[in-house]
Every structure is written in C-alpha cells, then in structure tokens.
Amino acid sequence: MAKLITSLLFFAILFSSIFLTMSKEAEYHPETYVPGKLKSYQCGGECTRRCSNTKYHKPCMFFCQKCCAKCLCVPPGTYGNKQVCPCYNNWKTQQGGPKCP
C-alpha cells in the first residue's frame, strides 16, 4: 500500500512539473516576437490559435486570415496584444473600428 501511495505521489509531482514547464514555454515574450515574420501558409494555424476562445469563431477566422495575409502578423494570445503588430492594430473599418480580431 505504501508503494502505491509513493508511486502515485511521484507521478503527480512528475506531471505537475511537466505541465508547469509546458505553460512557461507557451508564455508570450515580447522581446522575441517579431511582427511581419509569418509566412502566408502559417496564417491558418495562428488564426486558429487567436480565435480559439471566441463564440464568433467563423467571422473571427475570416477577418484574422484577411489581416494576416496583409500584415503577415497575428498578435500573441487570444485577445489584446495588438500593439506588437502595428499593421494588424491600425487597419480600421469604414466606421473607424478595428478590422482585425
């Protein structure tokens, strides 16, 4: 019984350390982010990431891909951070609202 508890504790610690390592790698580091470096074939994956938390997935993907094709940049995260992509941030609709999600 003691071996079972010890092994469960070991695996819990192992999985938590792996999870923490993976979450640290996924963090946004502005000093390493270079706008305009995407290739056009990378836009689909980046927009899928950008639009992953919205309930308006289809329009988000449409406009994100349009913006990515023009700017070759998609801001990190699922919301905000547009300041790292000036083209993406400054493209506006006719009414003056943001065009890119």
Phi, psi and omega in degrees: 000321180294323178295322179296314179295319179296316181291323176296318177297317178300313180293325177296317178294318180298311181293322179293323178291323177296316180298316179297321178295316180294321181291327177293322180292332183275354180293154178275127178242102186300331181290341179257357183271124182240109179293148178084008182265352181290151169265153185300329180286348179272351184299320182302312180293318180293321178289327175298317177296313183298321185264011187293334184256008182263151175274353177253060189298315185296308178295326178299314179296319181300308183286325177298315180293324176297314180293320180295320179297324180280315189264342186053042182203137172228125182300151178291155179083181182259352181202143177076203179059020182293341182298340180279349177237087184304317180298313180298321182286324189267353179283118186243160174281174178298332180276356178095002178276169179291135179273326186262136180285000000 
